[in-house]
Amino acid sequence: MLKNFFILLLLALVISQFLRPDKNESSYDNITVFEEQAAVTPEVQTILESQCYDCHSNVTRYPWYMEVSPVSHWMAYQIEEGKEHFNVSEWESYTENQKDHKLEEFIEEIEKKEMPLKPYTWIHGELSNTDAERLISWAKQRREKPIIPEEDTTNVKEIDSLQVETSNTLTTK
């Protein structure tokens, strides 16, 4: 009886290797938008890249052990959960109030040492006190002085110090 159970378990593990979850792989473009709009400093960017983006963006770096089921399924779930709460790749879609609230939660989670999650730190290491202070300081500054994106001037042409909106139709002045 016990032998049959282990055979079924082994068979389930082998089959699960072929049933992979979708990977969280996208473009870094949306992360760049977040970094520009939130005025991320180079020091903070390094910390975010090493400790946050894997679970809180649409881009994840997958280590070798992520190819093994059931770890791959568990991590896919963790990544989806992280993105649900805060996704820097979706920063542009948040309202100003939502952005402020996300930063408020970001600060709280780091202050309470609830982020990064313990299972993540087992392999990637703890967030140092210095790095935590840098992240908190940066987020508090962003909450005090929200960054307002510059106007999009891609369709504006300056002629004799007058701005004229250009379009696909030909106009003469």
Secondary structure as UniProt FT lines:
FT   HELIX           2..16
FT   TURN            17..18
FT   HELIX           29..37
FT   TURN            38..39
FT   HELIX           42..51
FT   HELIX           53..56
FT   HELIX           64..67
FT   TURN            69..70
FT   HELIX           71..85
FT   HELIX           88..93
FT   HELIX           96..111
FT   TURN            112..113
FT   HELIX           118..124
FT   HELIX           129..144
FT   TURN            154..155
FT   STRAND          156..159
FT   TURN            160..161
FT   STRAND          162..165
//
